[in-house]
Amino acid sequence: MSHSPERRLLAINNYFYRRGGAEAVFFDHMAMFSQIGWDVAAFAMQHENNLPSPWSGYFVSEIEYGRRTSPLRKIAQAASVIYSVEAQRNISRLIETARPSIAHAHNIYHHLSPAIFSTLKAAGIPVVMTAHDLKLACPSYKMLRAGKVCEDCRGGRIYNVLRHRCVKDSIPLSGLVLVETMVHRLLGLYRETLDRIVVPSRFYIEKLVEWGWPRGQLVYIPNFVDVAGYRNDWEEGDYFVFAGRLAPEKGLATLIRAAALARQRLVLAGTGPEEAALRRLADSTGAQVAFAGHLSGRDLHRLIGQARALVLPSEWYENAPISILEAYALGRPVIGAAIGGIPEMIRDGETGLVAASGNAADLAGKLTELATLSEGERARMGRAGRDWIVRDFSAAHYRDRTLELYGALIR
């Protein structure tokens, strides 16, 4: 079967294995477009965990920070973080072979670099990028400083990234990111080369506009979950669950304090740098917390499916957490912090509850409120969430919106 020439997608991401949320979207996106008859080529970085790909011969060599290397090699690495000539060379070769009709990038900074966008632009290929975080606004991508939301770099005051040592509390790394941001802005590597930026939350659209992005360049396409892959007939247990990385910005200390106040059982599924501190906090507050470690697939589904609710107590500008959609798909309600894109994914009182971010007493109140409902009422909330996905966060919805966007740009 011959493919029409305008159905060739070049999908781009640093990593070619399921590493985090961005990679999940990247792989699901590629699979979806293959299924509807598109030719899909991939461009990424070489890595020992990569999945096999017929395109891996074009992938750029790996940059891993933190490995001991010579000063000269460090300078070469720093240069390619800012502007990767190798990535440009390799993508040029790939373009000649694959002749894509559109390119869709996910996370590319520090490894592939936005230098590839000017190469694609020069070849006349429309370029779309999904904003999985706030890097397009904030040099250090999370808008966090010392565990608190920080917008000091707004209005072009990006020198603050170095002043506050925002990158791993390191002067050399923060300095490198400052130079990177200056070069990228000077060359217009995002602003002048991206035809559209796909943004999965309405909150991120407003935030990017506040930081000076033209609204016309931004397109709201929410993340999706295919409910067909999720059972929703679980036997409910007597605990609340958090699933994700045990990192400072996730608000888990607040959650443990809330669980202690509300005398509710809590299960944390995940690993991360905060684990030891959180275990100590659970002991000192007397909270009933079980640490389940890293779970995935069926085990994770069962843990969430049997919980009273999934709790997302974030204390940073979360984008559009797929974990909320997964909880709904599993037929469970969600208690989420009123920060970032979380509240727009919860219908308060209908699919879950919204709590103030960073406020243990308020969160404890919401845990109690949900725990005192009947099992049937919680199940009804979960069903309302699942119905909402089928309407607004389905794979078909995502596919149609993306096809519409591609169609407009390819023309």
N, C-alpha and C positions, 0 to 999 in steps of 0.2 A: 504494500500500500504506500503510495507516494504521499509524503507530507506536503501540505501547502507551505510555501516558504515563510509565511508570517506566523508559523506556529513553532518557533524554536526559542526556548527559554534558556538563558544562562543564569544559573543560581550561584550566588557568591557568599561565602562565609569563611571566617578564619579557620574554624575547626570542622573536620568532616567526620565527627562522631557525636553521639548524643551526650552533650556535656552539661547543658542547662536549658533554660526556657527558650532562648533564641534559636538554639540548635534544633529543639523539638519542632518549632515553627518552620525552620529551614527544611528539614527532612520531610515533614508532613506536606509542605507546599510542593516540593519536588514530586513526591509520590502522587499527589492529587493531579498535577499537570500531566504526568506520564499516563495516568489512568484515562485522561480525556483525550489522549492521542497527540500530545505535544512531544517534540524531541526535547530532552532536557540534558544540558551539559552542566558540569559543575566546576567551580574554581575555588581552591582553598589552599591551606598551608599543609606541608607534609608533617605528619605526626604519627608516632608509633601506635596510637589508639585509633587512627583513622579506619573507617570502613573501606572495603575495596571500591575503586571507581575506575571506569575505563578512561577517565580524564586525569588520573593522578600523575601522569607524566608531565602535566603542565603546572602542577602545584608548586608553590614557592617553598624554598628551604625554611626549615623551622627556626623561629627565634624563641628561645626560652630565656626569660629574665632570671636573674638570681644564680645562674651557673657561673662558675669562675672562668673568666676569659681574660686574654691579654688586653691592655689598654687600647691597642690599635683595633682589635676586634670589637671592643666596646663602642668605639667611635663609629665603626662601620655599622654596628647594630643600631646605634642611636640614629644615624642618618637614614637607615631603611625604615625605622619606626615612623619617621617624619614623612619620608617620601621614598617608596620602594621602587627603584629602577628595575630590579629583578621581576617584581610583580607586573610592572608595565610590559617588560619584554615577553614574559610568559603569556600574559593575557592577549597580547598582539598575535602570538602564534596560535593561541586557542581560537581567537576571532576568525582567523583565516580558515581554520579547519571547520569550526562549528557554524560559522555565519549566523549568529543568533539574531532574532528579530527584536528581542528585548532582554535587558539584564535586570535582575532583581537581587540586590545586596542586602545582607543582614548585618552581622557584626564584622567589620573589616579593619577597625583601627588598631594601631600598633603592630599589626602583622602584615596584612595586605596593603594597607594605607590607601587613602582616597586618590592617590596618584592614578590608580587604575580607572577612575571615573573620567579623567581627561582623555585617556586612551580610548575608552568606549565612545566618548563624545566625538572625538576626532574621526572615529570609524562610522559615525552617524547612527549609533545604536542608542535608543532611548534608555535612560537609567532610572530605576526606581530603588528606593532604599526603605527598609522598615526601621523605624526608630524604636528599638527595644529598650532603650534607656535615654538619658538626657544629655549624652555626649555632644549632640549638635548645639546645645546651649552651654552646658557647664564643662570646662576642660577636664574635670575629674569624674564626669559621667553620672555620679549618684546625687549630686547636690547635697552632700553630707560633709560636715566637718566636726570632728570630735564627737561623733554620734548624734549630731543635731543637724536639722535641715539648714542649709546655708545658701544664700543667693547673692553673696558679695560680688561675684564676677559679672552680674547683670549690667547691661549698658556698656559693654566692652572693657570693663575693669578686670581683665583676665590676669593681670599681674598678681592678684590675690591668691592664685593657685600656688605661687611660689612663696608669697608672704606667709600663708597659713600652712605651708608644707602639706598640701592636701593629698598628695600621692604617697601612701605608705609612710607618712611623716618623714620623708626623705628630701633633702635639698636637691641632690642631683636628679632624682626622678621627677620631682615637681618642676624643676627647671626645664627638664627635657619636654614635659607635657606643655609647659608654657610656650616654649619655642615651637613645638608641634602645632599648637593652636594658632600662634601668630602666622606661621608659614601657610597653614591651610586657609586661614582667612584672607591673607594677602593674595594667594593664588586663586581664591574663590573655589577651592576644590570640592566643597559641598554645594555652596550656594549657586555657583554658575553651572555646575555639571549635572546636578540631580533634577530630573524632570518633575518627579513627584516624590514626596516622602509619605509612606504609609504609616499612620499612627494608630495603634490599637486602643487608645483611650481618649475620651473627649478631654480629660484633664490635661494630658500631654499636649494636645493641640493648643489649648489655651496657654499653657506654660511656654511652649515654643513661640507662640505669637507675642507673649509678654517679653520674651528675650529677643524679639526683633525678626522672627521669621515671617515671611509673607504668607497669609492664610491660604492664598491660592495655590501654594506649593504643597500644602498638607492635605491628606485624604484620610478620613476616618474609616478604617476597616478593622473591626474587632477580631480578636483571636477566636478560634473555634474549637469545638470538641464534637466528635461524632458519637452521639449517645448510643448508637447501636453496639458499641464496644463496652458498654457499662451496664452491669446488673443493678437493679434498684429494689430488690426484694429481700433486704437484709433483716436479720434479727437484731434489734437495737440493744446495745450495751449500756453501761452506766458511766461513760467517760466522755470528755471533750478531747479533740485531737488537733495538733498542729503538724503540718508536714512541710518540710523545707530545710534550708540551711540554717544551722544554729549560729547565726551571725548577729552582731550587735544591733544593726538597724531593723531587725525583725521584731523587736519589742518583746522578746521572750521573758526578760526579767519582770516586766510589767505583767505579763500573762501568769507567771508563777505566783507573784504577789496576789493577783486577782483570784487565782484558783484557791490559794490559802484562805483569803477573805471569804470566798463563797463556799468554802469546804466542798469543792468539786474535784473529782478525779480528772487527771490530765495525762495524756500520752503525747510525747514529742517524738516524731519520726524524722530522723535526719542526723547529720553529723556536722561539726563545724567548730570554729575556734572558741566559741563561748561555752562549750559543753561542760568543762570542769567548773567554771564559775556558776553555771546554772545548777549543777548538781549541789554545789555548796549552798546556793540560795534556797533550793528546795528543802535541804536539811534544816537550815536556820529558820525558815518560815513555817516549817511543819506541813508544807503543801504535799499532797499525794501526787507525785509525778513519776511516771514510768518513762525511761529513755529507751525507745525501741530501736535506735540505730537507723542506718540507711535502709529503707524498704523501697521496692519498686514493683510494678506489675500487679499481679493478683494479690500479693500480700498487702501492698499499700491500699488497694481497692477495698479489701476486706476490713482493714483497720479503719478507714474513713467511713465505709458503708455501715459499720456497726456502731459508729460514734453518735452521740446526741447531736453534735454539730462540728463542723470544721471551724477553727478560730484563726483569724489572720490579724494579729495585733500590731501591724507594722508601724514603724516610727520614721519612715522615709517616704519619698514620693514614689510609691509603688506604681507600676504602669497599668497592666491589665492581667492580673495573675490567673494563669490557666488553672491553678489549683481550685479557685472558686468555681469555675465551670465544671471541673471534674467532680467536685463535691455535689453540685446540683445533678450532674449526670448519674451519680450514685444514689440520688434521691435524698440527700441530706441538706439541712439548712446551713447557713454560714453566719458567723458573727465576725464582722470586720471593722477595723479602725477607720475612722472618718478622715482618711488622708490619701492623697494621690488619686489613682483611678479606682480604688476599692469601693467607695460609696455608690458610684454609678452602676456597680455590678450587684448591688444588694437592694431589694425593695424592702425597706424597713417595715418589719411586722408581717411581711408577706412571704419573702423567701429567706428571711433571716433578720438579724438585728445589727445596727450600726452603733459602735461605741466610740467615745472620744479617744484620740490617739495618745498614748503615754500616760493614761490615767487609770491606775489599778482599781480605784474604788468604782469608777463608772463601768469598767469592764466586768468587775465582780457582780455588779447589779445586773448586767446583761446575761452573764452565765446563769445567775439565779433565776432570772425571768424565763430563760429558755428551759432550764431544768424543771421549773414548776409547771410547765405546760404538760398536757397529756402526750403520750407516745403518738397518738393519732394526729394531734395538732402539729407536732414536729414533722411527722411523715407528710402531712398536707403541705407544709412549707417546702419540704424537699421536692415534692411533686410540682409545686408551682415554679420552683427553680428549673426543674427539668423541662417543663413546658416552655419556659422562657428561652432556654437554649435552642430548642427545636425551632422556635420562631425567629430569634435574633442572633444566635451564636452558633449556627450549624455550619457544617462543612460546605453545604450547598450555597449558603448565604455568602460565605467567604469566597468561594470559587466564582460566583456570579459577579460580586463586586470587583474582584481582581481582574476578571476577564473584561469587564466593562472599562476599567482603568487602562489595561494593556491595549484594548481596541482603540481607545481614544489617542493613545500615544503613538501606536504603530502607524495609524493613519497619518 
